[in-house]
């Protein structure tokens, strides 16, 4: 019985790593940065990965318990990755918790604003939220984020069609626009 528990933990780790890799690969697709006005910066990549994770988590929220457990492990991996990246950028140990708190707040704020727009299937509201978050200093001069908003709605619809077996095995893929 105890050995089965450890084997399950090891299998979950493999599943989580496979799924997290697929999600980060989707978020790093060049089409977002080249064609959809996503800035190719540290914060731009954070924003894009946040979007992909939000879409994935909205799908797994409708999953059985195992899908939700995997999703929780993926969010933990995401914040571990963010912590590592902050340290790699040269932020010392005393400054890391403050930065992590700020980035976590950003993530959960986006989750809330994007979820409202996605629930309403409101492309204009979603594009406006994306514009504010991706180009906060640009104001009215910020580029349109309509293409990204359109993609998010399409990706969410495609994720809804993914079967539970793909979620439970870490094989769920988010379709990205073709290069």
N, C-alpha and C positions, 0 to 999 in steps of 0.2 A: 504494500500500500504506500509506504513512504517513498519507495523508489519510483513508483508511478507518478507521484507528485513532482519529483525532481525531473523526470523525463518530460512531463508536461511543460514545466517551466522552460526547459531547454528548447523544446519545440516551439513554444510561444516566442522565445527570443529570435529564433530563425524566421518565424512568420513576421514578427514586428520589423526586423531588419530588412527583409525582402520588401515589405509594404512601404516602409519609410524611404527606402532607396527609390522605389517606383514613384512615390510622391515628390521627392526632391528632384528627380530627373524631369518629371513633368513641369515643375516650377521653373526649371532652368532652361526650358525650351527657348531657343533663340528667337522664335517668332514673337514672343511677348515683348522682348526688348527691342527688336528690330521694327516690328509692324504695329504694335499696340501701345506705344508710348510709355512702357514701363522703363523707368530709369535703370540703367545697368550700374547700380551702385550697391553698397552694402545694404542700405535701407530699402532700395528697390527690390533686391533679392529677398529680404525679410518680408516685405509686403506681398510679394508674389507667392512665396512659400506659405505665408499665412492664408492667402486665398485658397490655395490648393488644399491645405489642411482643413479649412472651414468647410469646403465642399465635401471632402471626405467624411468629416465628422457629422455633417448633416445627414449623410447617407447612413453612417453606422449608428446614428441615434435610433434608427428604425430597425436595427438588427437585433438578433438574439443576444443573450448575455455575453457569449464568447466574442462577438463582433465589437461589443462595447468595451470589453476588457482589452482587446487589441488596440482599439482607438485610444484608450487611456494610456497604454504603454507607448503609443506613438507620440502623444502629446508630451509625455515625460522625455522621450528621446529628443523631441524638438527643442524643449527648453534646455536639455543637456547640451545639445548642439549649439544653441544660442550662447550659453554660458562659455563653452569652449571658444567660440568665435570672438566673444568679447575679450577674453583673456589673450587670444592670438593677436588682437588689434592693439594690445599693449596696456589695457586697463588693469591696474593693480588690484590685488585681493580686496582692499577696503572699498574700492569703487564698484566692484562687480554686483553686489546685492542691489545697490541703487539703480544701476543700469538694467538689471534683470527685472526689477519691479516696474520700471518705466516701460520696458518692452512687453512685459506680460500685460500691463494695462492697455498698451496699444493693441495687442492681439485681441484681448477680450472686448475692447471697444469696437474693433472692426467686426468681430463676430456678431455683436449685437446690431450694428448698423447694416451690415450686409444681409443678415438673416431677415430683418424686417423687409428689405427691398426684394430679396429672393422669395420670401413668402408671398408677397404681393405681386410677384413677377413684374415689378415696375422697373423697366430698363432705364428710364430717365433718372429716377432716384438713385439707383445703383451706380449709374455712370457719374452722377454728382458726388456721391460718397467716395468713389474711387479717385475722382479728380482731386478732392480735398486731401485724401490720404497720400496719394502718390506725388502730388505737386503742391504741397501746402504753401510755399512761398509765392507761387505764380499767380494766385488769385484768378481773375477773369482771363488772364493770358494763358492759363494752363491749357495744354492740349486736350482734346476730347478723349474721353475714356470709354466711349460708346462701344467700340469693338471689343474691349475687354469685358464690359458688362454683358454684351451679347454672348460672348464665349462662356461666361460664368453660368448664364441661364441654360445654355445648351449642354454644358458639361454636367450641370446638376441633373438635368433630365436624363442624360446618358447614364449617370451613376445610379439613378433610381432603378434602371433596368438591369443592373448587375445583380447576379444571384448571390444568395447567402454563402454558397460554397466558395466563391471568389473572395468574399470578405473574410471568412473564417480561415482561409489558407494564405492570406496575404497576397492574393493574386489580382486584386482590384486595380484597374488602370483607369486613369483620367485621360480622356481623349483630349489631345492638344491639336490646335490647328496645324495643318501641314506647312512645312517650310517652303 
